[in-house]
Amino acid sequence: MRYLLLTLAILLTACDQGPSFTEAEPGEHLSAGEGTVTKTDQNAFSLPLANLSPSRRLDFSVGNSFFRNPWVIAPASTDARDGLGPLFNTNACQNCHIKDGRGHPPAPDAKQAVSMLVRLSVPASATDDLTRSGLVPEPNYGGQFQDAAIPGVSPEGRVRVTYELQTMTFADGHQVELRKPRLEFSDLAYGDMHPATLYSARVAPPMIGLGFLEAIPEADLLAHADPHDEDDDGISGRVNRVWDRATGTTAMGRFGWKAGQPSLRQQNAEAFANDMGLNSHLVTTDSCAPSQTDCLAMPNGGEVEVSDSIMDSVLFYTRNLAVPARRNVDDPQVLKGKSLFHQANCQGCHVPSFTTGADAAEPELANQTIRPYTDLLLHDVGPGLADGRPEFLANGQEWRTPPLWGIGLTEAVNGHTQFLHDGRARNLMEAILWHGGEAAGSRDTVLIFDAEQRAALLAFLNSL
């Protein structure tokens, strides 16, 4: 492998190195246009848009209270916030999206996963209609493993993460140890899982800039789709078409690790239902599987536990969380790293910028030049990152390109640097090296970089 990389290095030197950036682009530090904020401490992901008026900041604070504060068991005197469970993963949104940031895998001795959940399904048969669900839930445990429960109900069980280690070697001999997670289920309370169960660990992603992502015109995203790789660049991003509960039709997926949700409202409603066992008018799925009789017998907070007004408040909050400004955009090392990012064709999926539509859901989100570094499309990133679990049109090796804005502040906000959908990467370089499939060429280019180039690439990523 090392001789192959050295050969590639010689070839790369002789060919086009891609653009060279010697100065920052105008406005490049404003990741979210006029909505960008400048705070870079542990609260950097929890701020309202900079262009949000004082009166609308009060609405933001109301939504924040429902996002942050815990829900309780029904019946309760706190009837606006009761109905938790009976089975759930956490009792507050903020417990997963810690400080509105990134979750992490559980420690080896953790009793609950908390900011990591596990999605479950079984392979579909030829007669299964997946139009509305996109998958077939596991018969005894449903579509999501829930390791917490209210008193009188048994949690579904425990999940533990262990790791297998492997090594990746750069052309200059530098080695990086990678860890591949393995999930272990124990104390299963409702029988064995189906022998063909497919499972996928997912850590909570950051909440910043979601309203801007929703406001990108669909046509602009479709312009980057190339499902048959007609331009022959090895990248074939495609759209996930998912069920939109509000319209009763299929729509473009934008949210979730596999772009399985079409809108922020539905993303929020699904999280209330699956993570906390709370029904809304949009999502009324019971958190209890048919075989979980003690769960089914428990009282709830009413047919609709999350009222429309609460849903509206949480939606306003999640739409208007700001993105921090970039740092050091004029730094020579950062500019060199930007050039290397483009040389490796990382921008082929992590598209640097878009302009939001004039018809955005909120006026502050409209007509803004944003720099999220994503195309929101599905890409096959190879067997190394595969979960083998389809979701609507996404296959078991495809993931939505995650936005990179704010990624350099992960440690400041969340106290860790664990990346990718299951948190396996302990730093950004490990995350890069896990890329395969459509991103294999980009990864192999990075493997040619020497120590100075690697440091520059990381400086650029940490400036985002």
Number of C-alpha atoms within 10 A of each C-alpha: 10 14 9 10 18 16 13 17 17 11 11 14 9 9 8 9 13 13 12 14 17 15 13 16 10 7 12 19 21 20 27 31 26 19 25 23 23 16 14 17 13 16 14 25 28 23 23 25 26 20 18 19 11 9 8 14 19 12 15 24 17 16 21 23 14 20 22 17 14 17 22 21 19 21 15 12 9 12 15 15 22 21 26 29 35 29 29 26 26 27 24 19 24 21 19 25 23 21 20 26 25 27 29 27 24 20 12 11 8 13 14 19 25 24 22 23 28 20 20 22 23 21 16 14 9 6 6 11 12 16 13 14 14 19 21 21 20 23 17 18 27 20 22 22 25 31 23 25 22 17 12 11 19 19 22 25 19 19 22 19 19 13 12 9 9 10 10 15 16 20 22 14 12 11 12 14 13 20 18 17 18 11 13 10 13 10 13 16 15 16 12 10 16 13 8 10 15 22 19 18 20 20 26 26 23 22 22 27 28 22 26 32 24 20 22 25 16 12 9 14 19 16 9 19 21 18 13 12 13 10 9 9 12 16 25 21 26 24 24 25 22 25 22 19 17 13 8 9 12 15 18 21 24 29 20 19 21 27 27 25 24 23 22 21 20 20 17 18 23 21 16 26 23 26 26 27 27 33 28 20 14 19 21 17 14 18 25 23 19 13 13 19 12 12 22 17 12 15 14 20 21 15 13 16 24 24 15 13 10 18 21 15 21 25 22 24 28 25 26 29 27 30 32 29 24 25 19 17 20 15 16 17 20 27 22 21 25 27 21 25 23 17 19 20 20 20 17 21 25 20 20 18 17 23 20 23 19 15 13 18 15 15 11 19 31 20 19 21 22 27 26 25 22 22 31 33 28 28 26 24 22 18 15 13 21 16 17 15 21 20 22 20 20 24 18 20 21 29 26 28 23 24 23 17 26 25 18 21 24 21 16 14 21 20 11 15 18 23 24 22 24 23 24 22 22 16 16 18 18 19 17 20 23 22 21 20 19 20 23 18 18 22 20 21 20 23 25 23 19 15 12 11 16 17 17 23 25 19 21 26 21 20 22 24
